[in-house]
Amino acid sequence: MPKFWLTLVLFLSLAIHSTAQNKRLSTLTKACKNLDSALIEVAEDRLQSLLHPKLSLGHSNGLIENKSELLQHLRDGYLNYDKIEGLDTPVVFFYKKLATVRRDINVKGELQKTTFDVKLRVMETWLWQNAAWRLVNRQSTKIN
């Protein structure tokens, strides 16, 4: 009889852990999609809650922005996103309250009134803070 209970407890523990992991993945995936749409819409209220105060965002052209610079560039039209589209299934790794997301995206927009249409490989670090995922850093590079 003890083997049965041990097996049951082990099974339930695995099921609970799996459910928790799926929930974390689901909320992180939603945060990534929410970030993309907030950048396109210049939804500053959503960006404020999605972006960590110490954000470091590295663009494929070498431009590096902190949170206030990114928001200002979006606000004044220096940077404008028309489309951000996922090209693959993101690769996600969780470690305690951190998560890394590696994903390929197609991005269309304007930088200083010059249009761009690029495929990017993006590496993001997200922090679980105050019951929400917040982007801490992001680095992108062009891909073919």
C-alpha positions as CSV (number, residue, x, y, z in Angstrom):
1,M,0.0,0.0,0.0
2,P,2.8,2.6,0.7
3,K,4.1,2.2,-2.9
4,F,0.7,3.3,-4.2
5,W,0.6,6.5,-2.1
6,L,4.2,7.3,-3.0
7,T,3.4,6.9,-6.7
8,L,0.2,9.0,-6.3
9,V,2.1,11.8,-4.5
10,L,4.8,11.7,-7.1
11,F,2.3,11.9,-10.0
12,L,0.3,14.7,-8.4
13,S,3.5,16.7,-7.7
14,L,4.6,16.3,-11.4
15,A,1.1,17.3,-12.6
16,I,1.1,20.4,-10.3
17,H,4.6,21.4,-11.4
18,S,3.7,20.9,-15.1
19,T,0.6,23.1,-14.7
20,A,2.6,25.8,-13.0
21,Q,5.2,25.8,-15.8
22,N,2.4,26.0,-18.4
23,K,0.9,29.0,-16.6
24,R,4.3,30.7,-16.5
25,L,4.9,30.1,-20.2
26,S,1.4,31.3,-21.0
27,T,1.8,34.5,-19.1
28,L,5.2,35.2,-20.5
29,T,4.1,34.5,-24.1
30,K,1.2,36.9,-23.5
31,A,3.7,39.6,-22.2
32,C,5.8,39.2,-25.4
33,K,2.7,39.7,-27.6
34,N,1.5,42.5,-25.4
35,L,4.9,44.2,-25.8
36,D,4.9,43.9,-29.6
37,S,1.4,45.4,-29.8
38,A,2.2,48.1,-27.3
39,L,5.3,49.2,-29.4
40,I,3.2,49.4,-32.5
41,E,0.3,51.3,-30.8
42,V,2.7,53.4,-28.7
43,A,0.5,52.4,-25.8
44,E,2.6,54.2,-23.2
45,D,0.6,53.0,-20.2
46,R,1.1,49.3,-21.2
47,L,4.8,49.9,-22.0
48,Q,5.3,51.5,-18.5
49,S,4.1,48.3,-16.9
50,L,5.9,45.9,-19.3
51,L,9.3,47.6,-19.3
52,H,11.6,47.4,-16.2
53,P,12.9,50.8,-15.0
54,K,16.5,49.6,-15.8
55,L,15.6,48.5,-19.3
56,S,18.5,48.2,-21.8
57,L,17.3,47.7,-25.4
58,G,19.9,47.0,-28.1
59,H,18.8,47.4,-31.7
60,S,20.3,45.6,-34.7
61,N,21.7,48.9,-36.0
62,G,23.7,49.5,-32.8
63,L,21.3,52.0,-31.1
64,I,21.0,51.3,-27.4
65,E,18.1,52.8,-25.5
66,N,17.0,52.8,-21.9
67,K,13.3,52.9,-20.9
68,S,12.9,56.7,-21.0
69,E,14.8,57.0,-24.3
70,L,12.6,54.3,-25.9
71,L,9.4,55.9,-24.7
72,Q,10.6,59.4,-25.9
73,H,11.6,58.0,-29.3
74,L,8.2,56.4,-29.8
75,R,6.4,59.5,-28.6
76,D,8.2,61.9,-30.9
77,G,8.1,59.6,-34.0
78,Y,11.9,59.1,-34.1
79,L,11.1,55.4,-34.0
80,N,7.8,54.0,-35.3
81,Y,6.8,50.3,-35.6
82,D,4.2,49.3,-38.1
83,K,4.4,45.6,-37.8
84,I,6.1,43.1,-35.5
85,E,5.4,39.5,-36.4
86,G,6.7,36.3,-34.9
87,L,8.4,33.9,-37.3
88,D,8.9,30.9,-35.2
89,T,8.1,29.3,-31.8
90,P,10.1,31.2,-29.1
91,V,12.7,29.3,-27.1
92,V,12.1,30.0,-23.4
93,F,14.2,29.2,-20.4
94,F,13.1,29.9,-16.8
95,Y,15.4,30.3,-13.8
96,K,13.7,31.4,-10.5
97,K,12.2,34.8,-11.2
98,L,14.0,35.3,-14.6
99,A,13.1,34.1,-18.0
100,T,15.0,34.4,-21.3
101,V,13.2,34.4,-24.6
102,R,14.9,33.9,-27.9
103,R,12.6,34.5,-30.9
104,D,12.8,35.5,-34.6
105,I,10.6,38.4,-35.7
106,N,9.9,40.4,-38.8
107,V,9.7,44.1,-38.1
108,K,8.5,46.9,-40.3
109,G,8.6,50.6,-39.4
110,E,10.5,53.9,-39.6
111,L,13.7,55.2,-37.9
112,Q,14.2,58.9,-38.4
113,K,11.7,58.9,-41.3
114,T,13.6,56.0,-43.1
115,T,11.6,52.9,-43.5
116,F,12.9,49.5,-42.6
117,D,11.7,45.9,-43.1
118,V,14.0,43.5,-41.3
119,K,14.1,40.0,-39.9
120,L,15.6,39.9,-36.4
121,R,16.8,37.4,-33.9
122,V,15.9,38.8,-30.5
123,M,17.1,37.7,-27.1
124,E,15.1,39.1,-24.2
125,T,15.4,38.8,-20.4
126,W,12.2,39.1,-18.4
127,L,11.8,39.5,-14.7
128,W,8.8,38.3,-12.7
129,Q,8.0,41.3,-10.5
130,N,4.8,42.3,-8.7
131,A,2.8,39.5,-10.3
132,A,3.8,40.4,-13.9
133,W,6.6,39.9,-16.4
134,R,8.8,43.0,-17.1
135,L,11.4,43.3,-19.8
136,V,14.8,44.0,-18.4
137,N,16.9,43.8,-21.6
138,R,16.6,42.9,-25.2
139,Q,19.2,42.6,-27.9
140,S,18.5,42.0,-31.6
141,T,20.6,41.1,-34.6
142,K,19.6,41.0,-38.3
143,I,19.1,37.6,-39.9
144,N,18.6,36.5,-43.5
